[in-house]
Amino acid sequence: MSTRDTIINKLHEAFLPESLDVTDESHLHEGHAGHRPGGETHFRVYIVSPAFEGKSRIERHRMVNATLGAELQGSVHALAIRAQAPGETAGG
């Protein structure tokens, strides 16, 4: 299973999201810190879940980071997160 698939599975299980998009952006970081041949080091996550209602941006990021702790301590060098509750706008 790819790292991307692992991230998707863990986030689905933890947050039952209404929307989830996980993008491997490793190719954008070639030659930079943390990049390895074969990629799967830099990811962008967009997730919409009721679990984030009433939580601050920092709390949401901590929730996602805690769920992906093993990956962040292992193969994943960077994780960009946009976590929203249902009905929030992109800036919300």
N, CA, C and O atoms as CSV, one atom per row, in Angstrom:
chain,resi,resn,atom,element,x,y,z
A,1,MET,N,N,0.842,-1.177,0.000
A,1,MET,CA,C,0.000,0.000,0.000
A,1,MET,C,C,0.890,1.245,0.000
A,1,MET,O,O,1.888,1.299,0.719
A,2,SER,N,N,0.532,2.224,-0.795
A,2,SER,CA,C,1.316,3.452,-0.861
A,2,SER,C,C,1.092,4.290,0.398
A,2,SER,O,O,0.117,4.094,1.124
A,3,THR,N,N,2.000,5.217,0.642
A,3,THR,CA,C,1.857,6.121,1.778
A,3,THR,C,C,0.593,6.951,1.626
A,3,THR,O,O,-0.108,7.197,2.607
A,4,ARG,N,N,0.299,7.382,0.418
A,4,ARG,CA,C,-0.920,8.157,0.160
A,4,ARG,C,C,-2.150,7.345,0.552
A,4,ARG,O,O,-3.051,7.866,1.209
A,5,ASP,N,N,-2.197,6.074,0.157
A,5,ASP,CA,C,-3.332,5.219,0.503
A,5,ASP,C,C,-3.450,5.033,2.013
A,5,ASP,O,O,-4.556,5.017,2.553
A,6,THR,N,N,-2.330,4.894,2.684
A,6,THR,CA,C,-2.328,4.757,4.143
A,6,THR,C,C,-2.904,6.010,4.792
A,6,THR,O,O,-3.717,5.919,5.711
A,7,ILE,N,N,-2.482,7.185,4.313
A,7,ILE,CA,C,-2.990,8.453,4.838
A,7,ILE,C,C,-4.501,8.532,4.630
A,7,ILE,O,O,-5.236,8.880,5.554
A,8,ILE,N,N,-4.963,8.214,3.436
A,8,ILE,CA,C,-6.396,8.254,3.138
A,8,ILE,C,C,-7.160,7.326,4.070
A,8,ILE,O,O,-8.166,7.729,4.655
A,9,ASN,N,N,-6.698,6.095,4.216
A,9,ASN,CA,C,-7.391,5.123,5.061
A,9,ASN,C,C,-7.460,5.580,6.508
A,9,ASN,O,O,-8.513,5.482,7.139
A,10,LYS,N,N,-6.356,6.076,7.040
A,10,LYS,CA,C,-6.332,6.518,8.435
A,10,LYS,C,C,-7.249,7.720,8.660
A,10,LYS,O,O,-7.955,7.780,9.667
A,11,LEU,N,N,-7.242,8.677,7.730
A,11,LEU,CA,C,-8.094,9.849,7.888
A,11,LEU,C,C,-9.573,9.495,7.752
A,11,LEU,O,O,-10.408,10.047,8.468
A,12,HIS,N,N,-9.904,8.575,6.836
A,12,HIS,CA,C,-11.296,8.118,6.706
A,12,HIS,C,C,-11.760,7.460,7.994
A,12,HIS,O,O,-12.861,7.729,8.474
A,13,GLU,N,N,-10.931,6.608,8.546
A,13,GLU,CA,C,-11.291,5.881,9.760
A,13,GLU,C,C,-11.445,6.816,10.962
A,13,GLU,O,O,-12.359,6.647,11.769
A,14,ALA,N,N,-10.557,7.793,11.076
A,14,ALA,CA,C,-10.559,8.678,12.236
A,14,ALA,C,C,-11.626,9.761,12.179
A,14,ALA,O,O,-12.179,10.134,13.213
A,15,PHE,N,N,-11.925,10.276,10.982
A,15,PHE,CA,C,-12.760,11.470,10.884
A,15,PHE,C,C,-14.051,11.309,10.075
A,15,PHE,O,O,-14.863,12.234,10.053
A,16,LEU,N,N,-14.264,10.188,9.421
A,16,LEU,CA,C,-15.451,9.986,8.592
A,16,LEU,C,C,-15.762,11.239,7.776
A,16,LEU,O,O,-16.847,11.808,7.897
A,17,PRO,N,N,-14.815,11.668,6.948
A,17,PRO,CA,C,-14.953,12.955,6.255
A,17,PRO,C,C,-16.039,12.961,5.192
A,17,PRO,O,O,-16.337,11.941,4.571
A,18,GLU,N,N,-16.624,14.144,4.999
A,18,GLU,CA,C,-17.559,14.365,3.901
A,18,GLU,C,C,-16.786,14.531,2.603
A,18,GLU,O,O,-17.276,14.205,1.522
A,19,SER,N,N,-15.569,15.046,2.731
A,19,SER,CA,C,-14.703,15.256,1.578
A,19,SER,C,C,-13.263,15.054,2.019
A,19,SER,O,O,-12.876,15.464,3.113
A,20,LEU,N,N,-12.471,14.417,1.161
A,20,LEU,CA,C,-11.064,14.190,1.461
A,20,LEU,C,C,-10.275,14.127,0.169
A,20,LEU,O,O,-10.620,13.386,-0.752
A,21,ASP,N,N,-9.210,14.915,0.113
A,21,ASP,CA,C,-8.299,14.876,-1.029
A,21,ASP,C,C,-6.875,14.876,-0.480
A,21,ASP,O,O,-6.486,15.771,0.271
A,22,VAL,N,N,-6.106,13.864,-0.866
A,22,VAL,CA,C,-4.709,13.759,-0.452
A,22,VAL,C,C,-3.860,13.756,-1.713
A,22,VAL,O,O,-4.009,12.885,-2.570
A,23,THR,N,N,-2.969,14.735,-1.822
A,23,THR,CA,C,-2.144,14.894,-3.008
A,23,THR,C,C,-0.675,14.724,-2.642
A,23,THR,O,O,-0.180,15.347,-1.703
A,24,ASP,N,N,0.015,13.872,-3.396
A,24,ASP,CA,C,1.453,13.697,-3.231
A,24,ASP,C,C,2.134,14.805,-4.027
A,24,ASP,O,O,2.092,14.806,-5.257
A,25,GLU,N,N,2.756,15.741,-3.329
A,25,GLU,CA,C,3.434,16.874,-3.968
A,25,GLU,C,C,4.951,16.714,-3.933
A,25,GLU,O,O,5.681,17.692,-4.090
A,26,SER,N,N,5.421,15.503,-3.730
A,26,SER,CA,C,6.858,15.254,-3.590
A,26,SER,C,C,7.651,15.749,-4.789
A,26,SER,O,O,8.762,16.257,-4.638
A,27,HIS,N,N,7.079,15.601,-5.981
A,27,HIS,CA,C,7.785,16.012,-7.197
A,27,HIS,C,C,8.102,17.510,-7.203
A,27,HIS,O,O,9.015,17.947,-7.903
A,28,LEU,N,N,7.353,18.296,-6.429
A,28,LEU,CA,C,7.586,19.736,-6.358
A,28,LEU,C,C,8.768,20.087,-5.459
A,28,LEU,O,O,9.206,21.237,-5.421
A,29,HIS,N,N,9.283,19.088,-4.736
A,29,HIS,CA,C,10.319,19.336,-3.742
A,29,HIS,C,C,11.645,18.639,-4.070
A,29,HIS,O,O,12.499,18.485,-3.197
A,30,GLU,N,N,11.811,18.223,-5.313
A,30,GLU,CA,C,13.065,17.574,-5.706
A,30,GLU,C,C,14.226,18.510,-5.415
A,30,GLU,O,O,14.183,19.692,-5.756
A,31,GLY,N,N,15.257,17.978,-4.787
A,31,GLY,CA,C,16.425,18.767,-4.452
A,31,GLY,C,C,16.321,19.498,-3.127
A,31,GLY,O,O,17.283,20.136,-2.699
A,32,HIS,N,N,15.168,19.417,-2.467
A,32,HIS,CA,C,14.979,20.077,-1.176
A,32,HIS,C,C,15.051,19.065,-0.038
A,32,HIS,O,O,15.065,17.855,-0.262
A,33,ALA,N,N,15.096,19.580,1.171
A,33,ALA,CA,C,15.182,18.731,2.366
A,33,ALA,C,C,14.037,17.727,2.423
A,33,ALA,O,O,12.883,18.056,2.151
A,34,GLY,N,N,14.378,16.523,2.775
A,34,GLY,CA,C,13.369,15.494,2.974
A,34,GLY,C,C,12.943,14.751,1.736
A,34,GLY,O,O,12.272,13.725,1.841
A,35,HIS,N,N,13.311,15.234,0.561
A,35,HIS,CA,C,12.907,14.548,-0.670
A,35,HIS,C,C,13.741,13.292,-0.860
A,35,HIS,O,O,14.950,13.290,-0.628
A,36,ARG,N,N,13.079,12.226,-1.283
A,36,ARG,CA,C,13.757,10.974,-1.595
A,36,ARG,C,C,13.313,10.496,-2.973
A,36,ARG,O,O,12.196,10.790,-3.398
A,37,PRO,N,N,14.164,9.770,-3.666
A,37,PRO,CA,C,13.742,9.182,-4.948
A,37,PRO,C,C,12.500,8.327,-4.733
A,37,PRO,O,O,12.410,7.586,-3.753
A,38,GLY,N,N,11.562,8.430,-5.636
A,38,GLY,CA,C,10.321,7.676,-5.512
A,38,GLY,C,C,9.204,8.468,-4.856
A,38,GLY,O,O,8.050,8.039,-4.862
A,39,GLY,N,N,9.540,9.623,-4.289
A,39,GLY,CA,C,8.514,10.501,-3.731
A,39,GLY,C,C,7.925,10.001,-2.431
A,39,GLY,O,O,8.600,9.373,-1.616
A,40,GLU,N,N,6.646,10.298,-2.259
A,40,GLU,CA,C,5.889,9.954,-1.055
A,40,GLU,C,C,6.503,10.554,0.206
A,40,GLU,O,O,6.561,9.908,1.252
A,41,THR,N,N,6.961,11.804,0.089
A,41,THR,CA,C,7.561,12.493,1.232
A,41,THR,C,C,6.824,13.782,1.588
A,41,THR,O,O,6.863,14.212,2.741
A,42,HIS,N,N,6.156,14.402,0.624
A,42,HIS,CA,C,5.479,15.686,0.808
A,42,HIS,C,C,4.022,15.543,0.349
A,42,HIS,O,O,3.757,15.189,-0.800
A,43,PHE,N,N,3.084,15.824,1.262
A,43,PHE,CA,C,1.671,15.663,0.945
A,43,PHE,C,C,0.873,16.900,1.312
A,43,PHE,O,O,1.244,17.661,2.206
A,44,ARG,N,N,-0.249,17.086,0.592
A,44,ARG,CA,C,-1.222,18.138,0.887
A,44,ARG,C,C,-2.554,17.436,1.153
A,44,ARG,O,O,-3.003,16.614,0.355
A,45,VAL,N,N,-3.179,17.770,2.287
A,45,VAL,CA,C,-4.447,17.163,2.690
A,45,VAL,C,C,-5.521,18.240,2.756
A,45,VAL,O,O,-5.327,19.290,3.369
A,46,TYR,N,N,-6.656,17.969,2.117
A,46,TYR,CA,C,-7.847,18.799,2.245
A,46,TYR,C,C,-8.925,17.883,2.781
A,46,TYR,O,O,-9.266,16.887,2.142
A,47,ILE,N,N,-9.470,18.204,3.953
A,47,ILE,CA,C,-10.445,17.346,4.596
A,47,ILE,C,C,-11.577,18.182,5.182
A,47,ILE,O,O,-11.345,19.221,5.799
A,48,VAL,N,N,-12.809,17.709,4.979
A,48,VAL,CA,C,-13.996,18.321,5.560
A,48,VAL,C,C,-14.673,17.252,6.414
A,48,VAL,O,O,-15.064,16.197,5.915
A,49,SER,N,N,-14.804,17.542,7.707
A,49,SER,CA,C,-15.384,16.561,8.622
A,49,SER,C,C,-16.126,17.252,9.760
A,49,SER,O,O,-15.690,18.296,10.245
A,50,PRO,N,N,-17.248,16.671,10.187
A,50,PRO,CA,C,-17.944,17.198,11.364
A,50,PRO,C,C,-17.066,17.160,12.619
A,50,PRO,O,O,-17.325,17.902,13.567
A,51,ALA,N,N,-16.055,16.329,12.642
A,51,ALA,CA,C,-15.157,16.229,13.798
A,51,ALA,C,C,-14.434,17.545,14.072
A,51,ALA,O,O,-13.935,17.755,15.178
A,52,PHE,N,N,-14.371,18.433,13.081
A,52,PHE,CA,C,-13.647,19.698,13.238
A,52,PHE,C,C,-14.534,20.846,13.702
A,52,PHE,O,O,-14.039,21.950,13.926
A,53,GLU,N,N,-15.835,20.607,13.850
A,53,GLU,CA,C,-16.739,21.674,14.284
A,53,GLU,C,C,-16.341,22.173,15.666
A,53,GLU,O,O,-16.114,21.384,16.584
A,54,GLY,N,N,-16.260,23.491,15.800
A,54,GLY,CA,C,-15.934,24.108,17.076
A,54,GLY,C,C,-14.461,24.053,17.444
A,54,GLY,O,O,-14.086,24.475,18.538
A,55,LYS,N,N,-13.623,23.544,16.558
A,55,LYS,CA,C,-12.183,23.427,16.819
A,55,LYS,C,C,-11.438,24.547,16.090
A,55,LYS,O,O,-11.836,24.976,15.007
A,56,SER,N,N,-10.352,25.008,16.707
A,56,SER,CA,C,-9.512,26.013,16.057
A,56,SER,C,C,-8.673,25.339,14.964
A,56,SER,O,O,-8.593,24.113,14.887
A,57,ARG,N,N,-8.061,26.160,14.136
A,57,ARG,CA,C,-7.197,25.625,13.076
A,57,ARG,C,C,-6.076,24.792,13.679
A,57,ARG,O,O,-5.752,23.724,13.160
A,58,ILE,N,N,-5.488,25.263,14.756
A,58,ILE,CA,C,-4.391,24.529,15.402
A,58,ILE,C,C,-4.883,23.199,15.967
A,58,ILE,O,O,-4.207,22.179,15.827
A,59,GLU,N,N,-6.043,23.202,16.598
A,59,GLU,CA,C,-6.608,21.950,17.131
A,59,GLU,C,C,-6.854,20.946,16.008
A,59,GLU,O,O,-6.585,19.755,16.165
A,60,ARG,N,N,-7.360,21.423,14.888
A,60,ARG,CA,C,-7.627,20.546,13.738
A,60,ARG,C,C,-6.327,19.938,13.218
A,60,ARG,O,O,-6.260,18.742,12.935
A,61,HIS,N,N,-5.301,20.771,13.095
A,61,HIS,CA,C,-4.010,20.279,12.610
A,61,HIS,C,C,-3.434,19.255,13.578
A,61,HIS,O,O,-2.880,18.239,13.157
A,62,ARG,N,N,-3.562,19.520,14.870
A,62,ARG,CA,C,-3.069,18.559,15.865
A,62,ARG,C,C,-3.805,17.225,15.759
A,62,ARG,O,O,-3.199,16.165,15.910
A,63,MET,N,N,-5.110,17.280,15.498
A,63,MET,CA,C,-5.899,16.049,15.359
A,63,MET,C,C,-5.398,15.228,14.169
A,63,MET,O,O,-5.220,14.014,14.272
A,64,VAL,N,N,-5.175,15.903,13.044
A,64,VAL,CA,C,-4.689,15.210,11.853
A,64,VAL,C,C,-3.277,14.685,12.093
A,64,VAL,O,O,-2.979,13.538,11.762
A,65,ASN,N,N,-2.409,15.513,12.662
A,65,ASN,CA,C,-1.029,15.092,12.932
A,65,ASN,C,C,-0.989,13.893,13.873
A,65,ASN,O,O,-0.185,12.982,13.677
A,66,ALA,N,N,-1.844,13.882,14.890
A,66,ALA,CA,C,-1.880,12.755,15.822
A,66,ALA,C,C,-2.311,11.472,15.117
A,66,ALA,O,O,-1.783,10.397,15.398
A,67,THR,N,N,-3.266,11.587,14.206
A,67,THR,CA,C,-3.744,10.424,13.459
A,67,THR,C,C,-2.656,9.860,12.560
A,67,THR,O,O,-2.581,8.649,12.352
A,68,LEU,N,N,-1.815,10.734,12.028
A,68,LEU,CA,C,-0.763,10.323,11.092
A,68,LEU,C,C,0.619,10.313,11.749
A,68,LEU,O,O,1.630,10.451,11.061
A,69,GLY,N,N,0.668,10.153,13.059
A,69,GLY,CA,C,1.917,10.207,13.802
A,69,GLY,C,C,2.990,9.267,13.283
A,69,GLY,O,O,4.147,9.663,13.145
A,70,ALA,N,N,2.619,8.025,12.992
A,70,ALA,CA,C,3.607,7.049,12.518
A,70,ALA,C,C,4.201,7.473,11.184
A,70,ALA,O,O,5.402,7.323,10.959
A,71,GLU,N,N,3.369,7.998,10.305
A,71,GLU,CA,C,3.845,8.431,8.981
A,71,GLU,C,C,4.744,9.657,9.113
A,71,GLU,O,O,5.753,9.769,8.418
A,72,LEU,N,N,4.375,10.577,10.007
A,72,LEU,CA,C,5.165,11.796,10.184
A,72,LEU,C,C,6.505,11.509,10.846
A,72,LEU,O,O,7.462,12.256,10.644
A,73,GLN,N,N,6.588,10.460,11.618
A,73,GLN,CA,C,7.861,10.071,12.222
A,73,GLN,C,C,8.665,9.176,11.289
A,73,GLN,O,O,9.841,8.907,11.534
A,74,GLY,N,N,8.025,8.717,10.220
A,74,GLY,CA,C,8.687,7.828,9.278
A,74,GLY,C,C,8.960,8.493,7.950
A,74,GLY,O,O,9.827,9.361,7.847
A,75,SER,N,N,8.220,8.087,6.932
A,75,SER,CA,C,8.526,8.478,5.557
A,75,SER,C,C,8.056,9.872,5.159
A,75,SER,O,O,8.596,10.443,4.212
A,76,VAL,N,N,7.072,10.436,5.848
A,76,VAL,CA,C,6.516,11.728,5.444
A,76,VAL,C,C,7.333,12.859,6.057
A,76,VAL,O,O,7.472,12.960,7.276
A,77,HIS,N,N,7.870,13.703,5.185
A,77,HIS,CA,C,8.698,14.835,5.618
A,77,HIS,C,C,7.842,16.076,5.871
A,77,HIS,O,O,8.107,16.831,6.806
A,78,ALA,N,N,6.811,16.290,5.038
A,78,ALA,CA,C,5.999,17.496,5.151
A,78,ALA,C,C,4.541,17.186,4.849
A,78,ALA,O,O,4.224,16.384,3.970
A,79,LEU,N,N,3.658,17.846,5.604
A,79,LEU,CA,C,2.224,17.650,5.442
A,79,LEU,C,C,1.541,19.001,5.536
A,79,LEU,O,O,1.545,19.632,6.593
A,80,ALA,N,N,0.955,19.447,4.436
A,80,ALA,CA,C,0.175,20.685,4.426
A,80,ALA,C,C,-1.281,20.287,4.649
A,80,ALA,O,O,-1.792,19.390,3.980
A,81,ILE,N,N,-1.946,20.954,5.591
A,81,ILE,CA,C,-3.304,20.552,5.980
A,81,ILE,C,C,-4.270,21.713,5.829
A,81,ILE,O,O,-3.993,22.832,6.261
A,82,ARG,N,N,-5.412,21.425,5.207
A,82,ARG,CA,C,-6.556,22.341,5.218
A,82,ARG,C,C,-7.723,21.523,5.739
A,82,ARG,O,O,-8.264,20.678,5.025
A,83,ALA,N,N,-8.110,21.771,6.976
A,83,ALA,CA,C,-9.170,21.023,7.624
A,83,ALA,C,C,-10.328,21.936,7.940
A,83,ALA,O,O,-10.154,22.979,8.571
A,84,GLN,N,N,-11.518,21.544,7.498
A,84,GLN,CA,C,-12.699,22.371,7.683
A,84,GLN,C,C,-13.854,21.530,8.207
A,84,GLN,O,O,-13.898,20.315,8.018
A,85,ALA,N,N,-14.790,22.208,8.871
A,85,ALA,CA,C,-16.051,21.593,9.241
A,85,ALA,C,C,-17.025,21.806,8.082
A,85,ALA,O,O,-16.838,22.731,7.292
A,86,PRO,N,N,-18.058,20.970,7.963
A,86,PRO,CA,C,-19.026,21.142,6.890
A,86,PRO,C,C,-19.652,22.536,6.930
A,86,PRO,O,O,-19.970,23.055,8.000
A,87,GLY,N,N,-19.820,23.127,5.759
A,87,GLY,CA,C,-20.450,24.444,5.649
A,87,GLY,C,C,-19.500,25.614,5.771
A,87,GLY,O,O,-19.894,26.751,5.511
A,88,GLU,N,N,-18.258,25.368,6.160
A,88,GLU,CA,C,-17.295,26.463,6.240
A,88,GLU,C,C,-16.815,26.840,4.847
A,88,GLU,O,O,-16.748,25.992,3.957
A,89,THR,N,N,-16.484,28.103,4.660
A,89,THR,CA,C,-15.923,28.531,3.388
A,89,THR,C,C,-14.425,28.303,3.407
A,89,THR,O,O,-13.852,28.018,4.459
A,90,ALA,N,N,-13.789,28.423,2.260
A,90,ALA,CA,C,-12.361,28.163,2.130
A,90,ALA,C,C,-11.539,28.975,3.121
A,90,ALA,O,O,-10.518,28.488,3.608
A,91,GLY,N,N,-11.944,30.170,3.426
A,91,GLY,CA,C,-11.203,30.993,4.368
A,91,GLY,C,C,-11.553,30.699,5.814
A,91,GLY,O,O,-10.855,31.155,6.720
A,92,GLY,N,N,-12.642,29.931,6.056
A,92,GLY,CA,C,-13.175,29.715,7.387
A,92,GLY,C,C,-12.443,28.746,8.170
A,92,GLY,O,O,-12.803,28.480,9.316
